Amino acid sequence: MLDEIKALDKEYYMNTFGDRLPVAFTHGEGMKLYADNGDVYYDFLGGIAVNALGHAHPDFTKALKNQVDKLLHTSSLYYIENQAKLAKKLVESTCADKAFFCNSGAEANEGAFKLAKIYFYKKGIDRYEIISLDHSFHGRTLATVAATGQPHYQAPYKPLTPGFSQITPNDFEAVKSAITDKTAAIIVELIQGESGVHPMDVEYAKNLRKLCDDKGILLIVDEVQTGVGRTGKLFAHELYGIEPDIFTCAKALGGGVPIGALCAKAEVAAAFEPGDHGTTFGGNPLATAAGLAVFDIIEKENLVENSDKMGKLFREKLNVLKPEYPDKIVDVRGEGLLIGIEVKPEIAKAVFNGLHNRKMLTSLCKGLTVRVAPPLNITENEIDLFINALDATLKEDI
Ligand SMILES: Cc1ncc(COP(=O)(O)O)c(C=O)c1O
């Protein structure tokens, strides 16, 4: 079957993903993914930080099936019970006062940029520029590419959407000198995910918050990857003790059903008035049923606490392995269950392949860092399987 899928993909699908890993999954259960040839993999990547509940969680599946039987989509021309309830949930669980739903992380960030711009526009203040950080990742749409601090993503799409600039992370002097009288907002990932799990300095984040307050500009935190329990808190900004004016999330929010959210403080959110922003699919009954079920299960099963506890244990075990391989493991970073294992560049691909051959799914960031973002309900036994596979890979393959 895989050969047939590969042939179809090659002939009909745009070649944006190149040669994929040679596996197609048919179903999953918990941490396990079953391939069409009967191989069983452990999903330590969680669909890139999406599958917070693992695969085919029975309560999640039941909630989705219930909703599918009733109603998929109506349009936001009408009131939507699940949408209103999920907005309530997000607002009551965070520092935000209002939420808006869309379909992806990039779209949530687009919404954040629009909200920041319209906030100043409606005040009659000429501020429209957005500052972001080098090595950041904010999405694949034109504005989010302009905000993404990685030149290779930007190069083919020049001229970029104007008004975006990037600065060095954790360099407070750099941000101070980058701000102009046109700056509307600064957008940051508190833990940069795609570039290899790089947590921001706490002091820098707190200083950024204060600087934004002093200058009257908005702080946007991109929680697309870090949100919904991933870092051992519901949102990473709690770890940092700061409250953003706007934050975005997506990925884990729908547990695999596409949904993004834009969350903001009341005064900022009020800038959006009828007609200023919108969406066809965003926050439809199915997507928001998924979001409600994710929150419900996370609460019932204490998964934020589990993310914190298992994340600490995972990093402890990796840090026990690290001194055994001083020439191979460079660093172990992360918070909760967003973990980066940086290895020597010359062995990185072999480490990734060794894990894959041992049926452990991960991703390799920047050709240097093995990233894991497993389901939040992972157990110690499953962590041990990974540690053993990494140990064997480092011992036997390299
Ligand atoms: C921090 C961050 N922001 C935005 C995005 C874009 O999200 P999406 O792929 O859902 O558009 C990603 C995706 O990896 C991300 O990690």
The ligand as an SDF file (V2000), in Angstrom:
LIG
                    3D

 16 16  0  0  0  0  0  0  0  0999 V2000
    5.2810   28.8960   17.1550 C   0  0  0  0  0  0  0  0  0  0  0  0
    4.4970   28.6080   15.9220 C   0  0  0  0  0  0  0  0  0  0  0  0
    3.7470   29.5710   15.3900 N   0  0  0  0  0  0  0  0  0  0  0  0
    3.0060   29.3590   14.2830 C   0  0  0  0  0  0  0  0  0  0  0  0
    3.0190   28.1410   13.6370 C   0  0  0  0  0  0  0  0  0  0  0  0
    2.1840   27.9350   12.4120 C   0  0  0  0  0  0  0  0  0  0  0  0
    1.1240   27.1220   12.7030 O   0  0  0  0  0  0  0  0  0  0  0  0
    0.2850   26.4050   11.5270 P   0  0  0  0  0  0  0  0  0  0  0  0
    1.2160   25.4380   10.8780 O   0  0  0  0  0  0  0  0  0  0  0  0
   -0.8690   25.7740   12.2250 O   0  0  0  0  0  0  0  0  0  0  0  0
   -0.1380   27.4980   10.6070 O   0  0  0  0  0  0  0  0  0  0  0  0
    3.8020   27.1070   14.1540 C   0  0  0  0  0  0  0  0  0  0  0  0
    3.8530   25.8000   13.4830 C   0  0  0  0  0  0  0  0  0  0  0  0
    4.7040   24.9920   13.6870 O   0  0  0  0  0  0  0  0  0  0  0  0
    4.5590   27.3430   15.3260 C   0  0  0  0  0  0  0  0  0  0  0  0
    5.3250   26.3830   15.8710 O   0  0  0  0  0  0  0  0  0  0  0  0
  1  2  1  0
  2  3  1  0
  2 15  2  0
  3  4  2  0
  4  5  1  0
  5  6  1  0
  5 12  2  0
  6  7  1  0
  7  8  1  0
  8  9  2  0
  8 10  1  0
  8 11  1  0
 12 13  1  0
 12 15  1  0
 13 14  2  0
 15 16  1  0
M  END
$$$$
